[in-house]
Amino acid sequence: MKKGLKLLALLSLFTLSACGQSDPKKVTTKTTTAMENVINKPENPYYSNTDTTKLNVPDSEWKKILSPDLYAVAREADTERAFTGTMWNSETKGTYYCAACGYRLFKSNQKFTSSCGWPSFFEQDNKNSITFKDDNSYGMHRIEANCGRCDSHLGHLFDDGPEPTGKRYCMNAISLDFVPDQVAIAQNKGKLETIVIGGGCYWCVEAVYENLKGVEKVVSGFSGGKVENPSYEEVCSGRTGAAEVVEITYDPTVTNLDEIFKVFFTVHDPTTLNRQGADVGTQYRSVIFYKNEEQRKAAESIIKELNDSNVFSSKIVTTLEPFTKFYAAEEYHQNYYNNNKDKPYCQMVIQPKIAKFEKVFKDRLKK
């Protein structure tokens, strides 16, 4: 493992850990039928969920194909920060593939929730799915686990796992692609969720999230404050206590809170109090209006990770406020960027944010 990897692609630093584990639980194997060949990565000609042909691709080629954070783990054996994302404790049924080449590695019935904070498995999909080699870096002896098809670094193998194998495959989440099985998709189909966030001018935030895969709808509006159904002019006065926000409706089988928050902290500056660039006032504050404990804890977790990793030069000032009501803004504010691309504000302020989002989250854009 080498220097720390970024927690938010191109922004945050992951820190090295030895992957500790305690209190392994007994795991019972169940049969699960997973969807096959459903991930498409046009920019990666080596990616396939069904092809098992051994690859011999030079790192120079991988560097052109993989995102910087995935390349650092897969080809340079870096390690992401523990408890990154939700994959480590997810119980959704499905199949896990190598994020670099698409090779099938694990099934969800081989997974268990480990206290180490990384996705953990007690058994690999088949004898060829993962290969191993000695790792004597950092003054310790470990067994490195690599993809059996492309030799990309996945994590390490330890002998403190649950029955029936006693093994713990401690994997980097970024090295894995997950595909929920048909039963899981059917169970969650139609169960859309919402989150309300503010990161300065809602035109900017709306324009970004409209392009994120899994987001069904984005509405610009206002939350917080004491004025019922305030107008745009009233909010702009800074006297209502309300903030410009967007209400994001998303499909949790396609995206999740973790990804939504990563986008949020990538496309705005969460360290400037009550301002984003030239937009100044409490109405432009960085804020997450949480609707339940899950949203609150997820927000607290990523803020702590970013602060602990010193991703920004100053501490995050994003406020976490309980959600009360959301008021949609006037119709001309909705889908503002797409309707006004030629205006100076759209070109000089919104477009750079979209460009940054598309660069960092290129694999998560709507087609």
Secondary structure in CASP SS format (residue, H / E / C, confidence):
PFRMAT SS
TARGET T0000
AUTHOR 0000-0000-0000
METHOD secondary structure of the structure
MODEL  1
M C 1.00
K C 1.00
K C 1.00
G C 1.00
L C 1.00
K C 1.00
L C 1.00
L C 1.00
A C 1.00
L C 1.00
L C 1.00
S C 1.00
L C 1.00
F C 1.00
T C 1.00
L C 1.00
S C 1.00
A C 1.00
C C 1.00
G C 1.00
Q C 1.00
S C 1.00
D C 1.00
P C 1.00
K C 1.00
K C 1.00
V C 1.00
T C 1.00
T C 1.00
K C 1.00
T C 1.00
T C 1.00
T C 1.00
A C 1.00
M C 1.00
E C 1.00
N C 1.00
V C 1.00
I C 1.00
N C 1.00
K C 1.00
P C 1.00
E C 1.00
N C 1.00
P C 1.00
Y C 1.00
Y C 1.00
S C 1.00
N C 1.00
T C 1.00
D C 1.00
T C 1.00
T C 1.00
K C 1.00
L C 1.00
N C 1.00
V C 1.00
P C 1.00
D H 1.00
S H 1.00
E H 1.00
W H 1.00
K H 1.00
K H 1.00
I H 1.00
L C 1.00
S C 1.00
P H 1.00
D H 1.00
L H 1.00
Y H 1.00
A H 1.00
V H 1.00
A H 1.00
R C 1.00
E C 1.00
A C 1.00
D C 1.00
T C 1.00
E C 1.00
R C 1.00
A C 1.00
F C 1.00
T C 1.00
G C 1.00
T C 1.00
M H 1.00
W H 1.00
N H 1.00
S C 1.00
E C 1.00
T C 1.00
K C 1.00
G E 1.00
T E 1.00
Y E 1.00
Y E 1.00
C E 1.00
A C 1.00
A C 1.00
C C 1.00
G C 1.00
Y C 1.00
R E 1.00
L E 1.00
F E 1.00
K E 1.00
S H 1.00
N H 1.00
Q H 1.00
K E 1.00
F E 1.00
T C 1.00
S C 1.00
S C 1.00
C C 1.00
G C 1.00
W C 1.00
P C 1.00
S E 1.00
F E 1.00
F C 1.00
E C 1.00
Q C 1.00
D C 1.00
N C 1.00
K C 1.00
N C 1.00
S C 1.00
I E 1.00
T E 1.00
F E 1.00
K E 1.00
D E 1.00
D E 1.00
N C 1.00
S H 1.00
Y H 1.00
G H 1.00
M C 1.00
H C 1.00
R E 1.00
I E 1.00
E E 1.00
A E 1.00
N E 1.00
C E 1.00
G C 1.00
R C 1.00
C C 1.00
D C 1.00
S C 1.00
H E 1.00
L E 1.00
G E 1.00
H E 1.00
L E 1.00
F E 1.00
D C 1.00
D C 1.00
G C 1.00
P C 1.00
E C 1.00
P C 1.00
T C 1.00
G C 1.00
K C 1.00
R E 1.00
Y E 1.00
C E 1.00
M E 1.00
N C 1.00
A H 1.00
I H 1.00
S H 1.00
L E 1.00
D E 1.00
F E 1.00
V E 1.00
P E 1.00
D C 1.00
Q H 1.00
V H 1.00
A H 1.00
I H 1.00
A H 1.00
Q H 1.00
N H 1.00
K C 1.00
G C 1.00
K C 1.00
L C 1.00
E E 1.00
T E 1.00
I E 1.00
V E 1.00
I E 1.00
G E 1.00
G E 1.00
G C 1.00
C C 1.00
Y H 1.00
W H 1.00
C H 1.00
V H 1.00
E H 1.00
A H 1.00
V H 1.00
Y H 1.00
E C 1.00
N C 1.00
L E 1.00
K C 1.00
G C 1.00
V E 1.00
E E 1.00
K E 1.00
V E 1.00
V E 1.00
S E 1.00
G E 1.00
F E 1.00
S E 1.00
G C 1.00
G C 1.00
K C 1.00
V C 1.00
E C 1.00
N C 1.00
P C 1.00
S C 1.00
Y H 1.00
E H 1.00
E H 1.00
V H 1.00
C H 1.00
S C 1.00
G C 1.00
R C 1.00
T C 1.00
G C 1.00
A C 1.00
A E 1.00
E E 1.00
V E 1.00
V E 1.00
E E 1.00
I E 1.00
T E 1.00
Y E 1.00
D C 1.00
P C 1.00
T C 1.00
V C 1.00
T C 1.00
N C 1.00
L H 1.00
D H 1.00
E H 1.00
I H 1.00
F H 1.00
K H 1.00
V H 1.00
F H 1.00
F H 1.00
T H 1.00
V H 1.00
H C 1.00
D C 1.00
P C 1.00
T C 1.00
T C 1.00
L C 1.00
N C 1.00
R E 1.00
Q E 1.00
G C 1.00
A C 1.00
D E 1.00
V E 1.00
G C 1.00
T H 1.00
Q H 1.00
Y H 1.00
R C 1.00
S E 1.00
V E 1.00
I E 1.00
F E 1.00
Y E 1.00
K C 1.00
N C 1.00
E H 1.00
E H 1.00
Q H 1.00
R H 1.00
K H 1.00
A H 1.00
A H 1.00
E H 1.00
S H 1.00
I H 1.00
I H 1.00
K H 1.00
E H 1.00
L H 1.00
N H 1.00
D H 1.00
S C 1.00
N C 1.00
V C 1.00
F C 1.00
S C 1.00
S C 1.00
K C 1.00
I C 1.00
V C 1.00
T C 1.00
T E 1.00
L E 1.00
E E 1.00
P E 1.00
F C 1.00
T C 1.00
K C 1.00
F E 1.00
Y E 1.00
A E 1.00
A C 1.00
E C 1.00
E H 1.00
Y H 1.00
H H 1.00
Q C 1.00
N C 1.00
Y H 1.00
Y H 1.00
N H 1.00
N H 1.00
N C 1.00
K C 1.00
D C 1.00
K C 1.00
P H 1.00
Y H 1.00
C H 1.00
Q H 1.00
M H 1.00
V H 1.00
I H 1.00
Q H 1.00
P H 1.00
K H 1.00
I H 1.00
A H 1.00
K H 1.00
F H 1.00
E H 1.00
K H 1.00
V H 1.00
F C 1.00
K H 1.00
D H 1.00
R H 1.00
L E 1.00
K C 1.00
K C 1.00
END
